[in-house]
Every structure is written in structure tokens, then in C-alpha cells.
Amino acid sequence: MAKLLAIDGLNIVRRVYEASPEPDSDLKASIALRHAFSSFRNVLDAHAPTHVLAAFDYGGETWRHALYPRYREGRAPMPSDLRKALPEFHQRLREAGLHVLMIPEVEADDVIATGVMRWLSEGRGDAVVATTDKDLHALIAHGALVWDHFKGEWHDDAWVRHKFGVAPERLHDLLALMGDATDGVPGVSKIGMKTAARLLNAYGSLEAVMAGAGILKTPLGERLRAERGILEVSRKLVELKTDVKLGVSWNMLAYDSF
């Protein structure tokens, strides 16, 4: 049976780069990308896919910045030496037989979500996402599995429920309520993961939480009512686009050997 492996490329690169305590330099970037290339090889060897979608952020502002200008404003920029070295790394991946996808105005998450959802909706086979990104775990609700390359472990429905306290299909509702400081998603003030999970498990969905907030005579209810607008924006920010024009066919993503 066919198997799609969607690799969150920059997730691997940044994790490898940041694992080194050395100061930023072109040498550090070179060494990190050499190790990242080996990580790609190991992931491919471990899963033996028939098709590979290697996604990277294009860079610059995306549709999320247009929706919320403060999106990711607190995130440190990519080290310049690493950014300069990426094009050569992408070319090395292409020479090894991978099709690198970078789409303007969308993130790699959206590229992966679009590819995985199309693959699954067409019933082509298994879909594995190699990432540690929280947002992409929502794809588990649709039949995908997530592989954490750095811990060497599978993430499935049970893992998401244990880690976040909600089912995968409610993960984006959870992230909208609690916010995500890494990406600058505001969420509702003073709502953490446990409270967000408790609300969703009690009401069933974000829409039901907001409907119920109208009768909550508590500070929590007051915050939910007062911050309804920012909650709606937060929910849109954490949503994965699944209609990105990828510009590739399955034949173009077919994989033989690395």
C-alpha cells in the first residue's frame, strides 16, 4: 500500500540547529544542516514511504499576518547564517530525489495539511507527518499519524488526549482558548491548557463554550464574553489551510530512494 510521508522540514532544521550551544555562525549553520540532512535520511529509512512531501516555510508575511498583524511578532528571527545556507540545503534535498515545497503567503503547516488531507480523502494509503508542531497533531483526527523524530515515538489519538486533555478534533479549539505564545496567538486571558480542556470536555466544542459563556456568572464567563472577538481571531489563526494550490502531482512526489 502507498504511504505519504510529510516532513516539516524547518521543524527538523531549527531543532537540530538550536540543539547546539555554540554562538550563531556560518560554521554552526553548516554543521547543523549536515546533521539535518542525516535526520531526513533517517526519517525516510524508518518509514519507507512511496511519496514524500518535504515542506518548508517560504518566508515573509503570510495570510495570518494579514488577519492579525501581531502574529509571531515575539518570535526571534531565523539566524542570518542559517537562512543564507538554506537554499543550498534545499538543493541538496532535491538532488537526493525529494521535491521541496515552499508556497508564498502560507506556512509549511498549511502545505502539509493540504497534502495530507488530499491524500487521505482520496484513500491512497497511510499518511505520516514528521514534526513536533502542535498544530499538525490535529491531522490525527482525520487518520494521519505524527512521528516525533527526536524522541523516536508515534503520536496518535491516545497521545493527544493524554498530552492536551482533548481529542485531536478539538485541538485547535484548545489552542484558540489558551493561546500560543510561540506564534503570538493571543487566546483568552488567564485560560491555560487545563481550563481550556475542561471547558471543551464539558461543552463539546468552542461554539458551545461561547454559547454557554453567556450564562456563566463567574470571572471566567466575563472574560470569555469580553474577549469573544480576539477568541474568534485566535481560532482562525490556529486553523490549518487545506486548500493551498501546491502545484505538484502525486507522481512528482513519488519517492524511490534517498
N, C-alpha and C positions, 0 to 999 in steps of 0.2 A: 504494500500500500504506500501511496505517496505521503511525504511528510514535509511540511513547511517549517523552516527554522527562521524566525525573525530575530535578528541581532540588533540590540540597542547599542550601536557602535560607540557613540560618545560616552555612554554609561561605562563601558569597559575601559576606554581610553582614560577618562578622568579618574576612575577608581585606581587604575594602575599608576597613573602619574602622581596622584595625591598620597599614595602609599609610601612614597619616598620622602624622607625628611629633608633632603637636600634643597638648597635655595633654587629658585627658578633659573634655568639657563638652557642654552641650546643643547648642551650635553645631556641634561636631565630629560629633556623632551625626546632626544634621540634614543636614550636607553628605555624610557617608558614606552615609546612606540614599538620598539623591538619586542618588549615583553607583551605589549598589547597584541602584536601580530601572533605571537605564540599562543595567547589566550584565544584568539579567533581559531587558530588551528586546533586547539584542544576542544573547544566547543563543537566544532564541526566533526571532529573524530568521535566525540562522545555521543552525538545524536544521529550521525549518518543520514542527513536529510537528502531528499530528492530535489528540493528547491530551497533557495536561500534569499532572504530579503535583508540586506545589510543597510540599515538606515542611520543617517547622521543628520544633525541639525544643519540647515543651510546657513544659519547665522542672520543677524539683523532682527528687525521687529517682525512680529507675526500678527495674526488676526486677534490674538489675545491682548496684545499691546493696544490695538485699536479699540478693543472693548474696555480695557482698563489700563490706562497709561502707566500706572504704578506697578504693573506686573513685572516681577523679577527685579525690581529696582534695587533691592538689597543684596542681590547675588553678586559675588565677586566675578569680574570678567575673567575669561579664559586667559591664562598666561600667554603673553605675546609669542614667546618662543615655541610654545606648543601649537598655537594657532598657525604660525608660519610653517610648521612641519607637517600639518595635517594633509595638505594636498598631495605630498609625496607618499604619505601613508595610504591615502585613498587609491592612488595609482598602483601601489604595491598590491593592494587587495584586488584590484581589477586584473592585474597581471596573473594573480593566483586563481582567477576564474570566478570572482564574485562581482555582482552588479551592485555598485554603491548608489544608493538613492538619497538625494538631498533635494527637497522641494521648497522653493521660496515661499515665505509667509506662513509656513506651517512648521511644526516641530516634528522631530523623528517619531515621537509618540503617535502623532496623527497618521504618519506614513505607515507605521507598524499596525495600528488599529485598522486602517483601511485595508491593508493587505491581508491581515489575519481574518477579518470579518468576511471578506470576499471569498477567501479560501474555504472557510468553514461553511458559508452559505451555499457554496457550490458542491459541498460534500466531497471534497478532493482527498481528505485524509486528516491525519493528525496535524496540529499546529502547536509549535513550541516557541515561546518568547524568552530569549536570553536577556535578562535585565534584573536590576534590583529596584526599579522605579515603582513607586506605589500605584500610580495611576493605571499602569498597564495591567495590574492584577485584576482589574475589572473585566478583562477579556476572559478570565476563567469562567465567568458566568455563562459564556457562550460556547464553552467547550475547549478552550485553549488551556495549556499548562505553562507555568512560568518556571524557568530554570535559573537558579542563582549560581552563576559560575564560580563566584568567590567562596561560597560555602559548600558548593557541590551538593545542593539539595533541591528537591522539587517543591514547588508551591502549588497547592490545589485548593479546592473549596474549603476543606477542613483547616488548612493552614491559614487562609484568610480569616475564617471565623475565629480561630484562636488568637491570631495576631491583632486583629482590629475589632473583634467583637460583633461583626455583622457579616452577612452573606456577601459574596462578591458583587451581586447585582445592586447592593446598597452602598458600595464602597465610595462612589462619587458623591452620594448624598452625605456620607460621613465626612469626607474631606471638605465639602462645602460648608458644613456646620462648624467644624473645628478649625478650618483654615489650614494653610500650608505656608509656614514662614519661609521655607526654602524658595518657593516660587512666588512669594508675595501675594498669595491668595488670602484675603482678609478674614473670611469666616465671620462668625458671631462672637463678640467679645465674651470672654470668660467661659467659653464652652470648649472643653477638652475632649479627648477621644472617648473616655468613659461616659461622659454625659451625652455626647452625640450618639454613641451606640445605644445607650439606654433609651433615648428618645425614639430612635428609629425602630428599635425592637418593640417598643410599646405601641407606636402608632403605625408602623409598617412602611412608611415612605416619607420623603421630605415634604411632599404636598400635604400628607395627613398631619405631619408635625405642625406645619404652618396653619392648617385649619384648626387644629387643637389649641394652638398658641393663643387664639382669641379668647379662650375661657380660662387660661391659666392665671390665677390671681397670685403670681409669685414674681420675684425679680427676674427669674429666667423667662417667664412668659412676657414680661415687659421688654426684655432685651430682644427677644425674637420678634415682637411686634415692631419695635423701634428700628431694628436693623433688617427688616424684611428686604429692602431694596438691595443692600450690599450682599445679602444672602443669595438673592437671585443672580447677581453678578458672579458671585463665587461659584455657584453651581455651573454656570456657563463656562467659567474659566477651567474647571477641572474636567469638563466633558471632553471626550476624545472624538475628534472628527473621524468619520468613517466614509467620507465621500471625496477624498482627495484624488485628484487626477494624477495617477502615478506615472503614466506614460510608458509602461512596460507590460509585456505579456508574460504568462507563466513560462513559456518557452525561454524567454530571456532570463528568467530567474532559475532555470534548471541548473542543477549542480552535479558535477561529476566527481572531481577530486581536487583537493587543495594543494 
